[in-house]
Amino acid sequence: MRYAIVIEKGENSYGAYVPDLPGCVAVGETVEKVRTLMQEAIIFHLEGLEIEGLPIR
């Protein structure tokens, strides 16, 4: 599956979240770093949903 990622610039870092996966977030010092962390966070989030027996959208 593919998910849209929203990246926002803060004062000292970048934050990212996935609108379709509430609670799936990441923060990094650069856009590239936050993208990498977000990819890892999505995998971790989906694994957690699967373990809990919750639906994956």
N, C-alpha and C positions, 0 to 999 in steps of 0.2 A: 504494500500500500504506500501511497504518497500522502504526505501531510504538509500543509502550508505552515511555514514558520514565520512569526513576526519578530523582527529584530528592532530594538529601540536603543538609541544612543543616550547614555546617561552622562553625568559630569566626568566620571573617571573610568567608565566601563560600558559594556554593551549587555543588554538583557534580551532574552528571547523566550518565546512561549509558543505553544501550539494551540490554537483556538479549539480544535476538535478533541484535545486531550487535556481536560482541566487538571491543573496541578503539574503539568509537565513543563518545567522551566530550566533555564541555564543562564549563567552570567560568565562573561569572559572579558579580558582586557582588549581584545581586538575582534573585529567581525569574523575573521577566519577562526579564531579560537572558539567563539561562541557558537559558530556553525558546527564545529567538530563536537563540542560538548553537547549541543542539542541533538545531534545524531545519536550519540551515546544515551542521552536521556530518553529519547523516544524508544529505543530498544529496551532499556530498563523499565520504562513505564508499561510497555506492552507485555513484557514478561510478568510484571506484577499483576496486571489485569488477568492474565491467563492463569496464574497461580491461584488467584482469588476466585476464579470461575466467573469473572465479570465479562460482559460483552465487549468486544473490540470493534470500534467504529472505523 
